Amino acid sequence: MFQQYKFLSLERNMSDTSVKISVLPNGPLVVKGDFELSDADGKTWDLSGKPAVYLCRCGASQNRPFCDGGHKGAGFQCSATPAS
């Protein structure tokens, strides 16, 4: 039996600006650029005036999907790098 998952979506507005997503070692994803972040039901977060957001990768944040630094206390370790 397959389990159904709800996912957050990150959509880029079609414009001349780009979106950059960076993986911080042992920390969050940093998203910079012109984008919209919505939950599985299509509700969006107000990100106006924010040049970047930090998204939790460890699951320890009390403010998910955003990082609150909980990865430090949780001992989260992940140094993801592209395959050679």
PyMOL Python script that loads the backbone (N, CA, C, O; Angstrom):
from pymol import cmd

cmd.read_pdbstr("""\
ATOM      1  N   MET A   1       0.851  -1.170   0.000  1.00  0.00           N
ATOM      2  CA  MET A   1       0.000   0.000   0.000  1.00  0.00           C
ATOM      3  C   MET A   1       0.901   1.238   0.000  1.00  0.00           C
ATOM      4  O   MET A   1       1.889   1.302   0.732  1.00  0.00           O
ATOM      5  N   PHE A   2       0.549   2.199  -0.816  1.00  0.00           N
ATOM      6  CA  PHE A   2       1.307   3.443  -0.901  1.00  0.00           C
ATOM      7  C   PHE A   2       0.736   4.458   0.065  1.00  0.00           C
ATOM      8  O   PHE A   2      -0.480   4.564   0.224  1.00  0.00           O
ATOM      9  N   GLN A   3       1.610   5.198   0.702  1.00  0.00           N
ATOM     10  CA  GLN A   3       1.186   6.261   1.605  1.00  0.00           C
ATOM     11  C   GLN A   3       1.159   7.571   0.821  1.00  0.00           C
ATOM     12  O   GLN A   3       2.089   7.870   0.072  1.00  0.00           O
ATOM     13  N   GLN A   4       0.114   8.335   0.992  1.00  0.00           N
ATOM     14  CA  GLN A   4       0.004   9.604   0.287  1.00  0.00           C
ATOM     15  C   GLN A   4       0.657  10.700   1.121  1.00  0.00           C
ATOM     16  O   GLN A   4       0.422  10.804   2.325  1.00  0.00           O
ATOM     17  N   TYR A   5       1.475  11.510   0.467  1.00  0.00           N
ATOM     18  CA  TYR A   5       2.169  12.604   1.132  1.00  0.00           C
ATOM     19  C   TYR A   5       1.697  13.931   0.582  1.00  0.00           C
ATOM     20  O   TYR A   5       1.410  14.057  -0.609  1.00  0.00           O
ATOM     21  N   LYS A   6       1.617  14.920   1.454  1.00  0.00           N
ATOM     22  CA  LYS A   6       1.353  16.280   1.016  1.00  0.00           C
ATOM     23  C   LYS A   6       2.685  17.000   0.979  1.00  0.00           C
ATOM     24  O   LYS A   6       3.505  16.841   1.884  1.00  0.00           O
ATOM     25  N   PHE A   7       2.906  17.782  -0.050  1.00  0.00           N
ATOM     26  CA  PHE A   7       4.172  18.471  -0.213  1.00  0.00           C
ATOM     27  C   PHE A   7       3.968  19.973  -0.247  1.00  0.00           C
ATOM     28  O   PHE A   7       2.925  20.467  -0.674  1.00  0.00           O
ATOM     29  N   LEU A   8       4.982  20.688   0.212  1.00  0.00           N
ATOM     30  CA  LEU A   8       5.015  22.136   0.033  1.00  0.00           C
ATOM     31  C   LEU A   8       5.423  22.382  -1.400  1.00  0.00           C
ATOM     32  O   LEU A   8       6.163  21.587  -1.979  1.00  0.00           O
ATOM     33  N   SER A   9       4.963  23.446  -1.970  1.00  0.00           N
ATOM     34  CA  SER A   9       5.406  23.761  -3.317  1.00  0.00           C
ATOM     35  C   SER A   9       6.118  25.095  -3.314  1.00  0.00           C
ATOM     36  O   SER A   9       5.781  26.006  -2.557  1.00  0.00           O
ATOM     37  N   LEU A  10       7.091  25.184  -4.162  1.00  0.00           N
ATOM     38  CA  LEU A  10       7.878  26.396  -4.323  1.00  0.00           C
ATOM     39  C   LEU A  10       7.784  26.750  -5.786  1.00  0.00           C
ATOM     40  O   LEU A  10       8.313  26.033  -6.634  1.00  0.00           O
ATOM     41  N   GLU A  11       7.118  27.846  -6.094  1.00  0.00           N
ATOM     42  CA  GLU A  11       6.900  28.226  -7.483  1.00  0.00           C
ATOM     43  C   GLU A  11       7.660  29.481  -7.817  1.00  0.00           C
ATOM     44  O   GLU A  11       7.707  30.432  -7.037  1.00  0.00           O
ATOM     45  N   ARG A  12       8.252  29.467  -8.987  1.00  0.00           N
ATOM     46  CA  ARG A  12       8.983  30.634  -9.451  1.00  0.00           C
ATOM     47  C   ARG A  12       8.079  31.445 -10.363  1.00  0.00           C
ATOM     48  O   ARG A  12       7.421  30.901 -11.251  1.00  0.00           O
ATOM     49  N   ASN A  13       8.053  32.738 -10.137  1.00  0.00           N
ATOM     50  CA  ASN A  13       7.327  33.612 -11.045  1.00  0.00           C
ATOM     51  C   ASN A  13       8.110  33.712 -12.345  1.00  0.00           C
ATOM     52  O   ASN A  13       9.337  33.808 -12.324  1.00  0.00           O
ATOM     53  N   MET A  14       7.431  33.691 -13.447  1.00  0.00           N
ATOM     54  CA  MET A  14       8.088  33.765 -14.747  1.00  0.00           C
ATOM     55  C   MET A  14       8.476  35.217 -15.011  1.00  0.00           C
ATOM     56  O   MET A  14       7.661  36.020 -15.465  1.00  0.00           O
ATOM     57  N   SER A  15       9.705  35.530 -14.724  1.00  0.00           N
ATOM     58  CA  SER A  15      10.203  36.881 -14.937  1.00  0.00           C
ATOM     59  C   SER A  15      11.697  36.791 -15.213  1.00  0.00           C
ATOM     60  O   SER A  15      12.249  35.701 -15.361  1.00  0.00           O
ATOM     61  N   ASP A  16      12.334  37.937 -15.278  1.00  0.00           N
ATOM     62  CA  ASP A  16      13.763  37.967 -15.549  1.00  0.00           C
ATOM     63  C   ASP A  16      14.601  37.627 -14.315  1.00  0.00           C
ATOM     64  O   ASP A  16      15.812  37.441 -14.425  1.00  0.00           O
ATOM     65  N   THR A  17      13.976  37.545 -13.161  1.00  0.00           N
ATOM     66  CA  THR A  17      14.742  37.236 -11.960  1.00  0.00           C
ATOM     67  C   THR A  17      14.876  35.730 -11.801  1.00  0.00           C
ATOM     68  O   THR A  17      14.034  34.961 -12.266  1.00  0.00           O
ATOM     69  N   SER A  18      15.933  35.332 -11.145  1.00  0.00           N
ATOM     70  CA  SER A  18      16.149  33.911 -10.939  1.00  0.00           C
ATOM     71  C   SER A  18      15.951  33.557  -9.471  1.00  0.00           C
ATOM     72  O   SER A  18      15.941  34.424  -8.597  1.00  0.00           O
ATOM     73  N   VAL A  19      15.795  32.276  -9.229  1.00  0.00           N
ATOM     74  CA  VAL A  19      15.685  31.758  -7.872  1.00  0.00           C
ATOM     75  C   VAL A  19      16.932  30.923  -7.613  1.00  0.00           C
ATOM     76  O   VAL A  19      17.330  30.108  -8.445  1.00  0.00           O
ATOM     77  N   LYS A  20      17.540  31.135  -6.459  1.00  0.00           N
ATOM     78  CA  LYS A  20      18.716  30.360  -6.082  1.00  0.00           C
ATOM     79  C   LYS A  20      18.401  29.627  -4.792  1.00  0.00           C
ATOM     80  O   LYS A  20      17.949  30.231  -3.818  1.00  0.00           O
ATOM     81  N   ILE A  21      18.641  28.320  -4.788  1.00  0.00           N
ATOM     82  CA  ILE A  21      18.443  27.501  -3.600  1.00  0.00           C
ATOM     83  C   ILE A  21      19.801  26.936  -3.217  1.00  0.00           C
ATOM     84  O   ILE A  21      20.447  26.249  -4.009  1.00  0.00           O
ATOM     85  N   SER A  22      20.227  27.231  -1.998  1.00  0.00           N
ATOM     86  CA  SER A  22      21.523  26.759  -1.508  1.00  0.00           C
ATOM     87  C   SER A  22      21.316  25.843  -0.310  1.00  0.00           C
ATOM     88  O   SER A  22      20.428  26.068   0.513  1.00  0.00           O
ATOM     89  N   VAL A  23      22.142  24.810  -0.224  1.00  0.00           N
ATOM     90  CA  VAL A  23      22.116  23.889   0.906  1.00  0.00           C
ATOM     91  C   VAL A  23      23.222  24.295   1.874  1.00  0.00           C
ATOM     92  O   VAL A  23      24.399  24.257   1.518  1.00  0.00           O
ATOM     93  N   LEU A  24      22.854  24.682   3.091  1.00  0.00           N
ATOM     94  CA  LEU A  24      23.855  25.011   4.092  1.00  0.00           C
ATOM     95  C   LEU A  24      24.290  23.722   4.791  1.00  0.00           C
ATOM     96  O   LEU A  24      23.440  22.924   5.187  1.00  0.00           O
ATOM     97  N   PRO A  25      25.596  23.506   4.951  1.00  0.00           N
ATOM     98  CA  PRO A  25      26.060  22.296   5.633  1.00  0.00           C
ATOM     99  C   PRO A  25      25.450  22.194   7.032  1.00  0.00           C
ATOM    100  O   PRO A  25      25.516  23.138   7.819  1.00  0.00           O
ATOM    101  N   ASN A  26      24.866  21.054   7.325  1.00  0.00           N
ATOM    102  CA  ASN A  26      24.260  20.786   8.638  1.00  0.00           C
ATOM    103  C   ASN A  26      23.190  21.806   9.010  1.00  0.00           C
ATOM    104  O   ASN A  26      22.941  22.043  10.193  1.00  0.00           O
ATOM    105  N   GLY A  27      22.554  22.413   8.003  1.00  0.00           N
ATOM    106  CA  GLY A  27      21.549  23.438   8.262  1.00  0.00           C
ATOM    107  C   GLY A  27      20.452  23.453   7.222  1.00  0.00           C
ATOM    108  O   GLY A  27      20.205  22.453   6.549  1.00  0.00           O
ATOM    109  N   PRO A  28      19.795  24.596   7.095  1.00  0.00           N
ATOM    110  CA  PRO A  28      18.613  24.715   6.235  1.00  0.00           C
ATOM    111  C   PRO A  28      18.934  24.908   4.758  1.00  0.00           C
ATOM    112  O   PRO A  28      20.092  25.013   4.354  1.00  0.00           O
ATOM    113  N   LEU A  29      17.871  24.949   3.978  1.00  0.00           N
ATOM    114  CA  LEU A  29      17.946  25.383   2.585  1.00  0.00           C
ATOM    115  C   LEU A  29      17.729  26.891   2.588  1.00  0.00           C
ATOM    116  O   LEU A  29      16.843  27.390   3.282  1.00  0.00           O
ATOM    117  N   VAL A  30      18.527  27.615   1.820  1.00  0.00           N
ATOM    118  CA  VAL A  30      18.368  29.059   1.687  1.00  0.00           C
ATOM    119  C   VAL A  30      17.783  29.308   0.304  1.00  0.00           C
ATOM    120  O   VAL A  30      18.356  28.892  -0.703  1.00  0.00           O
ATOM    121  N   VAL A  31      16.641  29.988   0.258  1.00  0.00           N
ATOM    122  CA  VAL A  31      15.978  30.277  -1.010  1.00  0.00           C
ATOM    123  C   VAL A  31      15.970  31.779  -1.210  1.00  0.00           C
ATOM    124  O   VAL A  31      15.445  32.526  -0.384  1.00  0.00           O
ATOM    125  N   LYS A  32      16.562  32.220  -2.326  1.00  0.00           N
ATOM    126  CA  LYS A  32      16.626  33.646  -2.661  1.00  0.00           C
ATOM    127  C   LYS A  32      16.032  33.860  -4.036  1.00  0.00           C
ATOM    128  O   LYS A  32      16.191  33.023  -4.925  1.00  0.00           O
ATOM    129  N   GLY A  33      15.351  34.973  -4.214  1.00  0.00           N
ATOM    130  CA  GLY A  33      14.794  35.315  -5.517  1.00  0.00           C
ATOM    131  C   GLY A  33      13.315  35.600  -5.447  1.00  0.00           C
ATOM    132  O   GLY A  33      12.766  35.854  -4.375  1.00  0.00           O
ATOM    133  N   ASP A  34      12.677  35.555  -6.595  1.00  0.00           N
ATOM    134  CA  ASP A  34      11.256  35.860  -6.728  1.00  0.00           C
ATOM    135  C   ASP A  34      10.480  34.551  -6.800  1.00  0.00           C
ATOM    136  O   ASP A  34      10.473  33.889  -7.838  1.00  0.00           O
ATOM    137  N   PHE A  35       9.823  34.172  -5.696  1.00  0.00           N
ATOM    138  CA  PHE A  35       9.106  32.904  -5.649  1.00  0.00           C
ATOM    139  C   PHE A  35       7.922  33.015  -4.704  1.00  0.00           C
ATOM    140  O   PHE A  35       7.780  33.986  -3.961  1.00  0.00           O
ATOM    141  N   GLU A  36       7.081  32.000  -4.755  1.00  0.00           N
ATOM    142  CA  GLU A  36       5.920  31.900  -3.875  1.00  0.00           C
ATOM    143  C   GLU A  36       6.010  30.556  -3.175  1.00  0.00           C
ATOM    144  O   GLU A  36       6.317  29.548  -3.811  1.00  0.00           O
ATOM    145  N   LEU A  37       5.748  30.527  -1.876  1.00  0.00           N
ATOM    146  CA  LEU A  37       5.777  29.294  -1.101  1.00  0.00           C
ATOM    147  C   LEU A  37       4.370  29.006  -0.612  1.00  0.00           C
ATOM    148  O   LEU A  37       3.746  29.839   0.045  1.00  0.00           O
ATOM    149  N   SER A  38       3.873  27.812  -0.939  1.00  0.00           N
ATOM    150  CA  SER A  38       2.516  27.452  -0.539  1.00  0.00           C
ATOM    151  C   SER A  38       2.496  26.067   0.089  1.00  0.00           C
ATOM    152  O   SER A  38       3.384  25.248  -0.144  1.00  0.00           O
ATOM    153  N   ASP A  39       1.451  25.820   0.901  1.00  0.00           N
ATOM    154  CA  ASP A  39       1.306  24.505   1.518  1.00  0.00           C
ATOM    155  C   ASP A  39       0.540  23.585   0.568  1.00  0.00           C
ATOM    156  O   ASP A  39       0.200  23.978  -0.548  1.00  0.00           O
ATOM    157  N   ALA A  40       0.274  22.371   1.014  1.00  0.00           N
ATOM    158  CA  ALA A  40      -0.381  21.368   0.168  1.00  0.00           C
ATOM    159  C   ALA A  40      -1.793  21.775  -0.235  1.00  0.00           C
ATOM    160  O   ALA A  40      -2.323  21.271  -1.225  1.00  0.00           O
ATOM    161  N   ASP A  41      -2.412  22.686   0.528  1.00  0.00           N
ATOM    162  CA  ASP A  41      -3.764  23.147   0.205  1.00  0.00           C
ATOM    163  C   ASP A  41      -3.770  24.416  -0.636  1.00  0.00           C
ATOM    164  O   ASP A  41      -4.833  24.950  -0.950  1.00  0.00           O
ATOM    165  N   GLY A  42      -2.577  24.902  -1.004  1.00  0.00           N
ATOM    166  CA  GLY A  42      -2.485  26.092  -1.844  1.00  0.00           C
ATOM    167  C   GLY A  42      -2.432  27.405  -1.088  1.00  0.00           C
ATOM    168  O   GLY A  42      -2.393  28.465  -1.713  1.00  0.00           O
ATOM    169  N   LYS A  43      -2.428  27.369   0.243  1.00  0.00           N
ATOM    170  CA  LYS A  43      -2.321  28.599   1.037  1.00  0.00           C
ATOM    171  C   LYS A  43      -0.874  29.071   1.006  1.00  0.00           C
ATOM    172  O   LYS A  43       0.052  28.278   1.175  1.00  0.00           O
ATOM    173  N   THR A  44      -0.688  30.371   0.788  1.00  0.00           N
ATOM    174  CA  THR A  44       0.669  30.897   0.650  1.00  0.00           C
ATOM    175  C   THR A  44       1.101  31.694   1.876  1.00  0.00           C
ATOM    176  O   THR A  44       0.285  32.299   2.571  1.00  0.00           O
ATOM    177  N   TRP A  45       2.403  31.673   2.116  1.00  0.00           N
ATOM    178  CA  TRP A  45       3.000  32.492   3.166  1.00  0.00           C
ATOM    179  C   TRP A  45       3.300  33.862   2.592  1.00  0.00           C
ATOM    180  O   TRP A  45       3.674  33.986   1.425  1.00  0.00           O
ATOM    181  N   ASP A  46       3.137  34.893   3.413  1.00  0.00           N
ATOM    182  CA  ASP A  46       3.484  36.249   2.996  1.00  0.00           C
ATOM    183  C   ASP A  46       4.986  36.422   3.163  1.00  0.00           C
ATOM    184  O   ASP A  46       5.488  36.507   4.284  1.00  0.00           O
ATOM    185  N   LEU A  47       5.696  36.473   2.051  1.00  0.00           N
ATOM    186  CA  LEU A  47       7.151  36.610   2.063  1.00  0.00           C
ATOM    187  C   LEU A  47       7.587  37.981   1.572  1.00  0.00           C
ATOM    188  O   LEU A  47       8.763  38.194   1.278  1.00  0.00           O
ATOM    189  N   SER A  48       6.640  38.912   1.483  1.00  0.00           N
ATOM    190  CA  SER A  48       6.970  40.237   0.967  1.00  0.00           C
ATOM    191  C   SER A  48       8.022  40.898   1.841  1.00  0.00           C
ATOM    192  O   SER A  48       7.958  40.850   3.070  1.00  0.00           O
ATOM    193  N   GLY A  49       8.992  41.518   1.178  1.00  0.00           N
ATOM    194  CA  GLY A  49      10.060  42.212   1.869  1.00  0.00           C
ATOM    195  C   GLY A  49      11.177  41.307   2.367  1.00  0.00           C
ATOM    196  O   GLY A  49      12.116  41.782   3.007  1.00  0.00           O
ATOM    197  N   LYS A  50      11.091  40.011   2.083  1.00  0.00           N
ATOM    198  CA  LYS A  50      12.131  39.085   2.530  1.00  0.00           C
ATOM    199  C   LYS A  50      13.005  38.714   1.334  1.00  0.00           C
ATOM    200  O   LYS A  50      12.529  38.072   0.398  1.00  0.00           O
ATOM    201  N   PRO A  51      14.270  39.107   1.356  1.00  0.00           N
ATOM    202  CA  PRO A  51      15.158  38.778   0.236  1.00  0.00           C
ATOM    203  C   PRO A  51      15.528  37.301   0.197  1.00  0.00           C
ATOM    204  O   PRO A  51      15.948  36.795  -0.843  1.00  0.00           O
ATOM    205  N   ALA A  52      15.375  36.602   1.330  1.00  0.00           N
ATOM    206  CA  ALA A  52      15.688  35.175   1.400  1.00  0.00           C
ATOM    207  C   ALA A  52      14.867  34.541   2.519  1.00  0.00           C
ATOM    208  O   ALA A  52      14.481  35.208   3.478  1.00  0.00           O
ATOM    209  N   VAL A  53      14.607  33.243   2.379  1.00  0.00           N
ATOM    210  CA  VAL A  53      13.997  32.468   3.460  1.00  0.00           C
ATOM    211  C   VAL A  53      14.863  31.242   3.701  1.00  0.00           C
ATOM    212  O   VAL A  53      15.561  30.768   2.804  1.00  0.00           O
ATOM    213  N   TYR A  54      14.805  30.740   4.919  1.00  0.00           N
ATOM    214  CA  TYR A  54      15.573  29.565   5.326  1.00  0.00           C
ATOM    215  C   TYR A  54      14.579  28.461   5.652  1.00  0.00           C
ATOM    216  O   TYR A  54      13.780  28.592   6.580  1.00  0.00           O
ATOM    217  N   LEU A  55      14.628  27.373   4.892  1.00  0.00           N
ATOM    218  CA  LEU A  55      13.675  26.283   5.049  1.00  0.00           C
ATOM    219  C   LEU A  55      14.311  25.118   5.797  1.00  0.00           C
ATOM    220  O   LEU A  55      15.430  24.700   5.496  1.00  0.00           O
ATOM    221  N   CYS A  56      13.581  24.608   6.768  1.00  0.00           N
ATOM    222  CA  CYS A  56      14.052  23.526   7.628  1.00  0.00           C
ATOM    223  C   CYS A  56      14.271  22.244   6.824  1.00  0.00           C
ATOM    224  O   CYS A  56      13.439  21.864   6.000  1.00  0.00           O
ATOM    225  N   ARG A  57      15.407  21.584   7.078  1.00  0.00           N
ATOM    226  CA  ARG A  57      15.679  20.261   6.506  1.00  0.00           C
ATOM    227  C   ARG A  57      15.673  19.178   7.564  1.00  0.00           C
ATOM    228  O   ARG A  57      15.550  17.998   7.234  1.00  0.00           O
ATOM    229  N   CYS A  58      15.804  19.553   8.840  1.00  0.00           N
ATOM    230  CA  CYS A  58      16.013  18.549   9.888  1.00  0.00           C
ATOM    231  C   CYS A  58      14.717  18.070  10.543  1.00  0.00           C
ATOM    232  O   CYS A  58      14.686  16.985  11.123  1.00  0.00           O
ATOM    233  N   GLY A  59      13.656  18.858  10.460  1.00  0.00           N
ATOM    234  CA  GLY A  59      12.396  18.494  11.100  1.00  0.00           C
ATOM    235  C   GLY A  59      12.283  18.943  12.553  1.00  0.00           C
ATOM    236  O   GLY A  59      11.245  18.730  13.180  1.00  0.00           O
ATOM    237  N   ALA A  60      13.330  19.560  13.100  1.00  0.00           N
ATOM    238  CA  ALA A  60      13.310  19.966  14.510  1.00  0.00           C
ATOM    239  C   ALA A  60      12.757  21.370  14.737  1.00  0.00           C
ATOM    240  O   ALA A  60      12.542  21.763  15.883  1.00  0.00           O
ATOM    241  N   SER A  61      12.523  22.130  13.676  1.00  0.00           N
ATOM    242  CA  SER A  61      12.039  23.502  13.815  1.00  0.00           C
ATOM    243  C   SER A  61      10.629  23.537  14.388  1.00  0.00           C
ATOM    244  O   SER A  61       9.780  22.723  14.023  1.00  0.00           O
ATOM    245  N   GLN A  62      10.390  24.477  15.280  1.00  0.00           N
ATOM    246  CA  GLN A  62       9.045  24.710  15.810  1.00  0.00           C
ATOM    247  C   GLN A  62       8.293  25.690  14.925  1.00  0.00           C
ATOM    248  O   GLN A  62       7.141  26.018  15.210  1.00  0.00           O
ATOM    249  N   ASN A  63       8.923  26.162  13.859  1.00  0.00           N
ATOM    250  CA  ASN A  63       8.345  27.156  12.952  1.00  0.00           C
ATOM    251  C   ASN A  63       8.380  26.648  11.509  1.00  0.00           C
ATOM    252  O   ASN A  63       8.591  27.425  10.578  1.00  0.00           O
ATOM    253  N   ARG A  64       8.173  25.336  11.330  1.00  0.00           N
ATOM    254  CA  ARG A  64       8.223  24.767   9.980  1.00  0.00           C
ATOM    255  C   ARG A  64       7.176  25.398   9.089  1.00  0.00           C
ATOM    256  O   ARG A  64       6.070  25.692   9.543  1.00  0.00           O
ATOM    257  N   PRO A  65       7.504  25.607   7.839  1.00  0.00           N
ATOM    258  CA  PRO A  65       8.630  25.059   7.090  1.00  0.00           C
ATOM    259  C   PRO A  65       9.917  25.859   7.251  1.00  0.00           C
ATOM    260  O   PRO A  65      10.934  25.524   6.642  1.00  0.00           O
ATOM    261  N   PHE A  66       9.884  26.912   8.063  1.00  0.00           N
ATOM    262  CA  PHE A  66      11.045  27.773   8.202  1.00  0.00           C
ATOM    263  C   PHE A  66      11.988  27.248   9.287  1.00  0.00           C
ATOM    264  O   PHE A  66      11.557  26.606  10.245  1.00  0.00           O
ATOM    265  N   CYS A  67      13.254  27.527   9.122  1.00  0.00           N
ATOM    266  CA  CYS A  67      14.274  27.124  10.089  1.00  0.00           C
ATOM    267  C   CYS A  67      14.240  28.065  11.283  1.00  0.00           C
ATOM    268  O   CYS A  67      14.125  29.280  11.123  1.00  0.00           O
ATOM    269  N   ASP A  68      14.342  27.496  12.482  1.00  0.00           N
ATOM    270  CA  ASP A  68      14.465  28.319  13.691  1.00  0.00           C
ATOM    271  C   ASP A  68      15.758  28.016  14.439  1.00  0.00           C
ATOM    272  O   ASP A  68      15.917  28.416  15.593  1.00  0.00           O
ATOM    273  N   GLY A  69      16.681  27.312  13.788  1.00  0.00           N
ATOM    274  CA  GLY A  69      17.947  26.963  14.414  1.00  0.00           C
ATOM    275  C   GLY A  69      17.892  25.665  15.208  1.00  0.00           C
ATOM    276  O   GLY A  69      18.882  25.282  15.831  1.00  0.00           O
ATOM    277  N   GLY A  70      16.760  24.989  15.196  1.00  0.00           N
ATOM    278  CA  GLY A  70      16.591  23.751  15.954  1.00  0.00           C
ATOM    279  C   GLY A  70      17.551  22.642  15.559  1.00  0.00           C
ATOM    280  O   GLY A  70      17.791  21.717  16.336  1.00  0.00           O
ATOM    281  N   HIS A  71      18.103  22.732  14.348  1.00  0.00           N
ATOM    282  CA  HIS A  71      19.043  21.700  13.895  1.00  0.00           C
ATOM    283  C   HIS A  71      20.282  21.648  14.771  1.00  0.00           C
ATOM    284  O   HIS A  71      20.905  20.595  14.904  1.00  0.00           O
ATOM    285  N   LYS A  72      20.644  22.770  15.369  1.00  0.00           N
ATOM    286  CA  LYS A  72      21.843  22.817  16.218  1.00  0.00           C
ATOM    287  C   LYS A  72      21.649  21.953  17.467  1.00  0.00           C
ATOM    288  O   LYS A  72      22.520  21.158  17.819  1.00  0.00           O
ATOM    289  N   GLY A  73      20.509  22.111  18.128  1.00  0.00           N
ATOM    290  CA  GLY A  73      20.229  21.321  19.330  1.00  0.00           C
ATOM    291  C   GLY A  73      19.906  19.869  19.028  1.00  0.00           C
ATOM    292  O   GLY A  73      20.098  18.994  19.871  1.00  0.00           O
ATOM    293  N   ALA A  74      19.412  19.615  17.813  1.00  0.00           N
ATOM    294  CA  ALA A  74      19.039  18.260  17.435  1.00  0.00           C
ATOM    295  C   ALA A  74      20.235  17.446  16.945  1.00  0.00           C
ATOM    296  O   ALA A  74      20.134  16.232  16.770  1.00  0.00           O
ATOM    297  N   GLY A  75      21.363  18.114  16.726  1.00  0.00           N
ATOM    298  CA  GLY A  75      22.537  17.410  16.229  1.00  0.00           C
ATOM    299  C   GLY A  75      22.429  16.994  14.773  1.00  0.00           C
ATOM    300  O   GLY A  75      23.085  16.046  14.341  1.00  0.00           O
ATOM    301  N   PHE A  76      21.594  17.709  14.012  1.00  0.00           N
ATOM    302  CA  PHE A  76      21.407  17.384  12.594  1.00  0.00           C
ATOM    303  C   PHE A  76      22.725  17.525  11.842  1.00  0.00           C
ATOM    304  O   PHE A  76      23.428  18.527  11.977  1.00  0.00           O
ATOM    305  N   GLN A  77      23.047  16.509  11.051  1.00  0.00           N
ATOM    306  CA  GLN A  77      24.250  16.545  10.242  1.00  0.00           C
ATOM    307  C   GLN A  77      23.939  16.037   8.851  1.00  0.00           C
ATOM    308  O   GLN A  77      23.477  14.910   8.671  1.00  0.00           O
ATOM    309  N   CYS A  78      24.197  16.880   7.875  1.00  0.00           N
ATOM    310  CA  CYS A  78      24.017  16.502   6.477  1.00  0.00           C
ATOM    311  C   CYS A  78      24.784  17.504   5.640  1.00  0.00           C
ATOM    312  O   CYS A  78      24.400  18.670   5.544  1.00  0.00           O
ATOM    313  N   SER A  79      25.842  17.062   5.051  1.00  0.00           N
ATOM    314  CA  SER A  79      26.650  17.934   4.183  1.00  0.00           C
ATOM    315  C   SER A  79      26.417  17.504   2.739  1.00  0.00           C
ATOM    316  O   SER A  79      27.317  16.969   2.092  1.00  0.00           O
ATOM    317  N   ALA A  80      25.229  17.735   2.246  1.00  0.00           N
ATOM    318  CA  ALA A  80      24.871  17.343   0.886  1.00  0.00           C
ATOM    319  C   ALA A  80      25.690  18.099  -0.136  1.00  0.00           C
ATOM    320  O   ALA A  80      25.824  19.321  -0.064  1.00  0.00           O
ATOM    321  N   THR A  81      26.232  17.371  -1.082  1.00  0.00           N
ATOM    322  CA  THR A  81      26.983  17.972  -2.190  1.00  0.00           C
ATOM    323  C   THR A  81      26.579  17.252  -3.474  1.00  0.00           C
ATOM    324  O   THR A  81      26.165  16.093  -3.432  1.00  0.00           O
ATOM    325  N   PRO A  82      26.699  17.931  -4.610  1.00  0.00           N
ATOM    326  CA  PRO A  82      26.352  17.287  -5.870  1.00  0.00           C
ATOM    327  C   PRO A  82      27.272  16.098  -6.154  1.00  0.00           C
ATOM    328  O   PRO A  82      28.429  16.072  -5.735  1.00  0.00           O
ATOM    329  N   ALA A  83      26.736  15.131  -6.864  1.00  0.00           N
ATOM    330  CA  ALA A  83      27.530  13.961  -7.262  1.00  0.00           C
ATOM    331  C   ALA A  83      28.622  14.398  -8.226  1.00  0.00           C
ATOM    332  O   ALA A  83      28.420  15.299  -9.041  1.00  0.00           O
ATOM    333  N   SER A  84      29.755  13.768  -8.130  1.00  0.00           N
ATOM    334  CA  SER A  84      30.893  14.117  -9.000  1.00  0.00           C
ATOM    335  C   SER A  84      30.674  13.603 -10.400  1.00  0.00           C
ATOM    336  O   SER A  84      31.523  13.801 -11.270  1.00  0.00           O
TER     337      SER A  84
END
""", "prot")
cmd.dss("prot")
cmd.show_as("cartoon", "prot")
cmd.util.cbc("prot")
cmd.orient("prot")
